[in-house]
Amino acid sequence: MPQFFLNKRLIILLVSIIILVSLIGFSLRERENVTWPEQFLKDMTGWVQNIVAGPTQYIAGFFENVQDLQNTYTENKELKSRLDDLAFLEAEVQLLQKDNAELREILDKEESLSQYEPVQATVVGRNPDRWHEMLTINKGSRDGIEPNMAVITSNGLIGKVKSAQTFTSTVQLLSSMDPTNRISAVVQDADKDTEIFGLIEGYDEKRKLLMLTKIPYDAKVEKDQMVTTSGYGGVFPKGLPIGKVVEVTPAEYGLTQTAYIEPGADLYDIQHVMVTKISSMNPEIQKELQKGEEEEDN
């Protein structure tokens, strides 16, 4: 009896395998139409896949978008840092170009400065409260700098040395309101046949113009005429450019004229300068200058 059931089970297993293989072969065969069980199974499978695929793709897309945002943020941060570096580089390049141009102009200017020895210097300090009056340069008495030496840029005169320390010097600008800040100047007429003398004293802060006073009432001074140092003060070399005439007005009582001069040098933006060392100075003039400084200090 047990042998019979064992053989029966074996027969059923073999028949099942044969039927399964037949079904597999039948389903794999190329057919134009499928049976309804196969169609039902495929429809159910597709429906389940659609239900599962929607949320899955949404979740996958959400995390992908988050990753993209993180990547975009990182790239944006890196680009901003590069833009900041680029801004610094552009500013540095502009500064170097400006310094290079100024130094080249100064070197070209030196060729015509035969009457004195130019000492190149750099501005290292400027008081915001006295911006239009004083600045500090990095050359002092150890470099041969002395009070009352003229200070110029490649575009013209800016002032004089007020005091000299060992390593630095204080420069008094032409725009200083100090009443003792006077410079002997000359105006060349259109034909350059005659010279008209006056004194640079005073500064119109609103118009940013120097004032050339003590011009004779009958002198013919016209707009755009060049104003230079006269050299007659014995302190400044002759021929240092100061600026151009903008306007001429009668002075008090009409006995003299006052000319308003536009400085050739930019008195606001000063980086590199030259101090003019005169080889010799009249001893009497030097003595008077020292005496005036002592009286001013007292």
Stockholm file with secondary structure:
# STOCKHOLM 1.0

chainA/1-298         MPQFFLNKRLIILLVSIIILVSLIGFSLRERENVTWPEQFLKDMTGWVQNIVAGPTQYIAGFFENVQDLQNTYTENKELKSRLDDLAFLEAEVQLLQKDNAELREILDKEESLSQYEPVQATVVGRNPDRWHEMLTINKGSRDGIEPNMAVITSNGLIGKVKSAQTFTSTVQLLSSMDPTNRISAVVQDADKDTEIFGLIEGYDEKRKLLMLTKIPYDAKVEKDQMVTTSGYGGVFPKGLPIGKVVEVTPAEYGLTQTAYIEPGADLYDIQHVMVTKISSMNPEIQKELQKGEEEEDN
#=GR chainA/1-298 SS CHHHHHHHHHHHHHHHHHHHHHHHHHHHSCCSSCCHHHHHHHHHHHHHHHHHHHHHHHHHHHHHHHHHHHHHHHHHHHHHHHHHHHHHHHHHHHHHHHHHHHHHHHHHHHTTCTTSEEEEEEEEECCGGGTTTEEEESCCGGGTCCTTCEEEETTEEEEEEEEECSSCEEEEETTCCCTTCCEEEEEECTTSSSEEEEEEEEEETTTTEEEEEEEETTCCCCTTCEEEECSTTSSSCTTCEEEEEEEEEECGGGSEEEEEEEESSCSSSCCEEEEEECSCCCHHHHHHHHHHHHHHHC
#=GC SS_cons         CHHHHHHHHHHHHHHHHHHHHHHHHHHHSCCSSCCHHHHHHHHHHHHHHHHHHHHHHHHHHHHHHHHHHHHHHHHHHHHHHHHHHHHHHHHHHHHHHHHHHHHHHHHHHHTTCTTSEEEEEEEEECCGGGTTTEEEESCCGGGTCCTTCEEEETTEEEEEEEEECSSCEEEEETTCCCTTCCEEEEEECTTSSSEEEEEEEEEETTTTEEEEEEEETTCCCCTTCEEEECSTTSSSCTTCEEEEEEEEEECGGGSEEEEEEEESSCSSSCCEEEEEECSCCCHHHHHHHHHHHHHHHC
//
